[in-house]
């Protein structure tokens, strides 16, 4: 009971008894066997981390690295170690089930990352009652899961509100993640803000311009009287800057552009973007907290947590031009 950390539960054990147990362990040179602890029904204080991205986020310039940093910080505070599941990464498509074996069976629970998960595998984890928390809102047909995500709805809402205050009424939205949950949340937030003001409209440019040649972007923006564009990611932001310059337009004098994601501090731009602070380390920390709650409440309904984002006003937005 002492070794498995259960001495504060239904069977109280005094501090004197706990001290004698640890002294005996030291004298005997005894160390707990994690596998034996699992078989005995105890916890081994391990949190697994798995990503569906092609590469594990070791490098600081990886989008998922700050999430991993937050996971590590909170796990350390809670007295847990991390088990990084990296064996499937490389030339093969990442998979939780390596050679048919569930690699997340050893840790007490796991945190999963990645833009495009294998939803069949996530459903299998649910059926096997393997505790996990996904970083990012992910929907699985037929069931709900625990997840923690940056509040992209709030981010989209604040972006449009910022542009409305500058006098913009026809606002374009351009994204590359059409059909994904983050894309849907960003668009939903943008449209929620627009709905609060008469005459304000958010036009989704993604469907029309997603596969179009980039030289068609600015003519489309001009022809529809759009004075500001919200880009879902950094790639889109840079392309709009470049196309505006090639078309003889000046950002933000002729066109305001918002980057609806976090911009790494080491990146440089011709025009520093108005952007979003996603508070990714906090998302990682909240994922650990939710996972530990799940371990204590295995039969409770799934929980979802949105971590508030921040809004950073840069040099890429200004008052709406006369059109």
C-alpha positions in Angstrom: 0.0 0.0 0.0 2.8 2.4 0.8 4.9 1.6 -2.3 1.9 2.0 -4.6 1.0 5.4 -3.0 -2.3 4.1 -1.6 -1.6 4.7 2.0 -3.9 7.8 2.2 -6.9 5.9 0.9 -9.5 3.7 2.6 -6.8 2.1 4.8 -5.0 4.9 6.6 -1.4 4.1 7.4 0.5 6.2 9.9 3.6 8.2 9.1 5.6 6.0 11.5 4.6 2.9 9.5 5.4 4.6 6.2 8.8 5.6 7.6 9.5 2.0 8.7 8.5 0.6 5.2 10.9 3.0 3.4 13.7 2.2 5.9 13.2 -1.5 5.2 13.3 -0.9 1.5 16.6 1.0 1.8 18.1 -1.7 4.0 17.1 -4.5 1.6 18.0 -2.5 -1.5 14.4 -3.0 -2.8 13.1 -1.1 -5.8 9.5 -1.5 -7.1 9.1 -3.3 -10.4 6.9 -1.2 -12.7 5.5 -4.2 -14.5 4.7 -5.9 -11.2 3.0 -2.8 -9.9 0.8 -2.7 -13.0 -0.2 -6.4 -12.5 -1.0 -5.6 -8.8 -3.3 -2.8 -9.9 -1.2 0.1 -8.8 0.0 3.1 -10.7 3.6 3.3 -12.1 3.5 7.2 -12.3 4.2 7.1 -16.0 2.4 9.4 -18.6 2.8 8.4 -22.2 3.2 10.9 -24.9 2.4 10.0 -28.5 2.1 12.1 -31.7 0.6 11.4 -35.1 3.0 13.9 -36.6 5.8 12.5 -38.8 8.4 13.6 -36.3 8.4 13.7 -32.5 8.5 17.4 -31.4 12.0 17.4 -30.0 13.0 20.7 -31.8 12.1 24.1 -30.5 10.8 25.3 -33.9 8.3 22.4 -34.0 4.7 23.7 -33.5 4.1 21.0 -30.9 7.2 21.6 -28.9 5.6 24.1 -26.4 2.8 21.6 -25.7 5.5 19.0 -24.8 7.2 21.6 -22.6 4.0 22.2 -20.7 3.3 18.4 -20.4 6.8 17.9 -18.9 6.5 20.8 -16.4 3.1 19.7 -15.1 4.1 16.0 -15.0 7.1 16.9 -12.9 5.0 18.9 -10.5 2.6 15.9 -10.1 5.4 13.5 -9.5 5.1 11.7 -12.9 7.6 10.6 -15.4 7.1 10.8 -19.2 7.3 7.8 -21.5 7.9 9.2 -25.1 6.5 6.7 -27.6 8.8 7.3 -30.6 9.5 3.9 -32.0 7.0 4.2 -34.9 8.4 7.5 -36.1 10.6 7.7 -39.1 9.7 6.2 -42.5 6.5 4.6 -41.3 3.2 6.3 -40.6 2.9 6.8 -36.8 0.6 4.2 -35.2 -0.3 3.5 -31.6 -0.6 -0.2 -32.5 2.9 -1.4 -33.4 2.8 -4.9 -34.8 -0.7 -5.2 -33.3 0.5 -4.3 -29.8 -0.9 -1.3 -28.0 2.1 0.8 -27.1 0.1 2.9 -24.7 -0.6 0.0 -22.4 2.4 0.5 -20.1 1.8 4.1 -18.8 -1.1 5.0 -16.5 -2.5 7.2 -19.2 -1.3 9.0 -22.2 -1.5 12.4 -24.0 -1.8 12.3 -27.8 -1.0 15.1 -30.2 -1.2 15.5 -34.0 -3.2 17.4 -36.6 -4.6 14.3 -38.3 -5.1 11.4 -36.0 -6.1 7.9 -36.8 -9.6 8.0 -35.5 -10.1 4.3 -35.6 -7.2 3.9 -33.3 -8.6 6.5 -30.9 -11.9 4.6 -30.9 -10.1 1.4 -30.1 -8.4 3.1 -27.1 -11.9 4.1 -25.9 -13.2 0.6 -26.2 -10.1 -0.8 -24.4 -10.6 1.8 -21.6 -7.1 3.1 -22.1 -7.1 6.6 -20.5 -5.9 9.3 -22.8 -6.3 13.1 -23.4 -6.0 14.6 -26.9 -4.4 18.0 -27.4 -6.8 19.7 -29.8 -10.5 19.3 -30.3 -11.1 16.0 -32.0 -14.4 14.4 -32.8 -14.9 10.7 -33.1 -18.1 9.3 -34.6 -20.0 7.3 -32.0 -18.2 8.6 -28.9 -16.8 11.5 -27.1 -13.2 11.8 -25.7 -11.3 14.0 -23.3 -9.4 16.8 -25.0 -7.7 20.1 -24.2 -7.4 22.8 -26.9 -6.4 26.4 -27.5 -9.7 28.4 -27.7 -9.7 29.0 -31.4 -13.3 30.2 -31.2 -12.2 33.0 -28.9 -9.2 33.7 -31.2 -11.5 34.1 -34.3 -13.9 36.2 -32.4 -11.2 38.6 -31.1 -9.7 38.9 -34.6 -12.9 40.0 -36.2 -13.7 42.3 -33.3 -10.3 44.0 -33.7 -11.0 44.5 -37.4 -14.5 45.9 -36.8 -13.1 48.4 -34.4 -10.8 49.6 -37.2 -13.8 50.0 -39.5 -13.6 46.8 -41.6 -16.9 45.3 -42.7 -16.1 42.9 -45.5 -13.5 40.4 -44.1 -12.1 37.4 -45.9 -11.1 34.2 -44.2 -8.5 32.0 -45.9 -7.4 28.6 -44.4 -5.7 25.4 -45.4 -7.2 23.1 -42.8 -10.7 22.9 -44.4 -12.7 20.2 -42.7 -10.6 20.0 -39.5 -11.9 20.9 -36.1 -9.5 23.9 -35.6 -10.6 25.3 -38.9 -14.2 25.0 -38.0 -13.6 26.7 -34.6 -11.8 29.6 -36.1 -14.5 30.2 -38.7 -17.2 29.9 -36.0 -15.5 32.5 -33.8 -15.2 34.9 -36.7 -18.8 34.6 -37.7 -20.0 34.9 -34.1 -18.4 38.3 -33.9 -19.7 39.4 -37.3 -23.2 38.4 -36.4 -23.2 41.0 -33.6 -22.9 43.9 -36.0 -25.2 44.8 -38.9 -23.4 45.1 -42.2 -20.4 43.1 -41.2 -19.7 39.9 -43.2 -17.0 37.2 -43.1 -16.5 35.6 -46.4 -14.8 32.2 -46.5 -12.2 32.4 -49.3 -10.8 28.9 -48.5 -13.1 27.0 -50.8 -12.6 29.3 -53.8 -8.9 30.0 -53.3 -7.6 26.8 -51.6 -6.6 25.2 -54.9 -6.5 28.4 -57.0 -3.3 29.9 -58.3 -2.0 32.4 -55.8 -2.1 35.2 -58.4 -5.9 35.0 -58.2 -6.0 35.8 -54.6 -5.6 39.6 -54.6 -7.9 40.2 -57.7 -10.6 38.2 -55.8 -10.1 40.3 -52.7 -10.3 43.5 -54.7 -13.4 42.6 -56.7 -15.4 41.7 -53.6 -14.5 44.8 -51.7 -12.7 43.0 -49.0 -10.5 45.3 -46.9 -9.1 42.7 -44.4 -8.1 39.0 -44.6 -7.7 36.6 -41.7 -5.2 33.8 -42.5 -5.5 30.5 -40.6 -1.7 30.0 -40.6 1.7 31.6 -41.1 2.1 30.2 -44.6 -1.1 31.9 -45.7 -0.1 35.1 -44.1 3.2 35.2 -45.9 1.6 34.4 -49.2 -0.9 37.3 -48.8 2.0 39.7 -48.0 3.8 38.6 -51.1 0.8 38.8 -53.4 -0.2 42.2 -52.1 3.3 43.5 -52.7 3.3 42.1 -56.3 -0.1 43.7 -56.9 1.1 47.1 -55.8 -0.9 47.0 -52.5 0.5 48.0 -49.2 -0.2 46.1 -46.0 -1.9 47.4 -43.9 -2.7 50.7 -45.8 -4.6 48.9 -48.6 -5.2 45.5 -46.9 -5.1 44.5 -43.3 -4.0 40.9 -42.7 -4.3 38.8 -39.5 -2.4 35.6 -38.8 -4.8 33.5 -36.7 -2.1 31.4 -35.0 0.9 31.9 -32.9 4.0 33.5 -34.5 7.3 32.2 -33.2 9.5 35.0 -31.8 12.5 34.0 -33.9 10.6 34.5 -37.2 11.0 37.7 -39.1 8.4 39.2 -41.5 8.3 42.1 -43.9 5.4 43.3 -41.8 5.1 42.0 -38.2 1.7 40.3 -38.1 -1.3 40.9 -35.8 -1.6 37.4 -34.5 -2.8 35.0 -31.7 -1.0 33.8 -28.6 -2.1 30.2 -28.1 -0.6 29.7 -24.6 0.6 26.2 -25.7 2.6 25.3 -22.6 -0.6 26.0 -20.6 -2.5 23.6 -22.9 0.1 20.9 -22.1 -0.2 21.5 -18.4 -4.0 21.3 -18.5 -3.8 18.1 -20.5 -1.8 16.5 -17.7 -4.3 17.8 -15.1 -7.2 16.4 -17.1 -5.5 13.0 -17.5 -4.8 12.7 -13.8 -8.5 13.6 -13.1 -9.5 10.9 -15.6 -7.4 8.3 -13.7 -9.2 9.2 -10.5 -12.6 9.2 -12.2 -12.5 6.4 -14.8 -16.3 6.3 -15.2 -17.1 10.0 -15.4 -18.4 11.5 -18.6 -15.7 12.9 -21.0 -14.5 16.4 -20.4 -13.3 19.1 -22.8 -11.2 22.1 -21.8 -10.6 25.2 -23.9 -7.6 27.2 -22.8 -8.0 31.0 -23.4 -5.8 32.5 -26.1 -4.3 36.0 -26.3 -4.5 38.5 -29.1 -1.3 40.4 -30.2 -1.7 43.5 -32.3 1.1 43.9 -34.7 1.8 46.1 -37.7 -0.3 44.3 -40.3 -3.7 45.8 -39.4 -4.9 49.4 -39.5 -8.0 51.5 -40.3 -10.1 50.3 -43.2 -9.4 52.1 -46.5 -12.1 53.8 -48.4 -13.6 51.5 -51.0 
